[in-house]
């Protein structure tokens, strides 16, 4: 995959992630660990979360996931193979205004191998408290959470 194709593939993941997210989301957080299956296919272990404007308070939970999003992430993994091989960890944060951040890792995935430490699970278990510490317990009103329409605009 060329750089422009990689960018388009990442943006397709971002769009689909936003489409399956609940209305009123302020931030989406995804972490995918990729391991090769017995036939060379990509197997994904994932955590997908959303912070949502609940009106009088922030809400937080697992984002619904669908086959299309799974396939887009697997295709991204397969298409980005380079001299290091395929990435094994993808971190993705999507803001309500469509901005996003990615991080790709090539180390042995932890969660998929039964290691549940701060990096593989703890940061997600503590994510909501970190959000509250940074943003307060109550949304600040209109425009504070981004689109809320379930669509990212990369």
N, C-alpha and C positions, 0 to 999 in steps of 0.2 A: 504494500500500500504506500503510495506517495504521501507526502505531508498534507496536501490538500484533501486527499481522500481520507486520511486519518482524522483531520479536523471535521470533515463532514460526518464521519462515523461517530465521533464523540458527540457532535451536536445532535445526531439522531437519538443517541442514548439519552441525552439531556432532555430533549423534547418528549420522548416516550415516558421517562421518569416523571416529568411534570404532568403528563396526561393521566397517569394512573394515581397521582397524588390526590389527597382530599382537598376540597375547596378551602380557601383561606390559608393555604400553606405559606409560611414565611421562609423556611429553609428546608431543603431536602438533603439528606445525608445517605450516601451509599458506600458500601465497601464490599468488593467482590474478590474472592480468592479463586483463582483458576488453576485447575490441575488437569492433566491429560487423562482421558478415559482409556480403556483397553483397546479401542479402535482408533485412537488418536483424536477423538472428539474432545471438546472442552467441557469439563464439569465445573460448575460454579457453586460456591458456598457464599451466601450473601447475607448482609444486614442492610435493610433499607428503612430509613426512619424519616419522620417529618415533624417539624415544629409548626403548629397551626394556631392562628389567631382565633381563640374561642370566644371573643367579645370581651368578657370580663376577666379572662385569664388565658395564659398560654396553655396549649394542649400538646401532647407528644405521644408518638406511638409508631408502630410498624406500618409501613406503607404497603398497600396491596401491590402485588407483583403479578405480572402476566407473562405468558410465553413469548410475546413479541419483545418485551424488554430483555428477557433472558437471552433470546436469540441475537439481539443487537449487541449485547455485551460479549457474548461468545464470538460473534463475527469480528468485533473489535479486537478481541484477544488474538484470534487467528490471523487477522490481517496486519497486525502490528509486529509480527515476528521479525526480529532482526538478528544481528550477530550475537546478541545475548540470549536469543531464544524468544519465547513469549513472556509477556509480563505475567507475574503470578498474583499480584495484588493491585487492585484499582481502588483508589479513594476518590469520591466525587461529592462535592458540595454544590448545591444549586440554590441561589438566592431568589427570592420572589420577583425581583426585577429582571431575571434571566441571566445574570452574571453567574459564572461557575468557575470552580477550581478543580483541577485533576491532579492526581499523583499516581505514578506507576512504580511498582516495586518488582524486583526480580529475585528476591530472596525466597527461601522456602516458606510457603504460607503456614501460619500458625494454627488458626482455628480449624482448618481442614485436617490438621494433624493432631487435633485434640489438645492443643495448647491454648488455654483460655487465660491470658494475662492481660495487662493494661492495654497493650497495643491491639490485641486481637478481639477483645470483648469489653474490657473495663472502660475504655473511653466512650463506648456507646451506652453502657449502663449508666455512666455519669454525665452523658451529653446534656440531658435536660437541665440538670442543676447548673451546669456551666452556662447554658443559655440564660437561665433565670438570673444568675449572678451578673451576666453582661447586659441583659435587657430589662431586668425587673420582672415582677410577677404579673403585671397587667400590660397588655398591648397599649401603645400610645395613641391609638385612634386611627382614623382614615389615613391610608398611605403608609402606615408604619410597617406593614407586612409584605408589601409587594403585590403581585398580581391577584392572588386569591382566586384566580379563575382556572387554576390547574394547567396553565400553559407557561412555558419558559420561552423567552425570546432571546436566543443566543446571538 
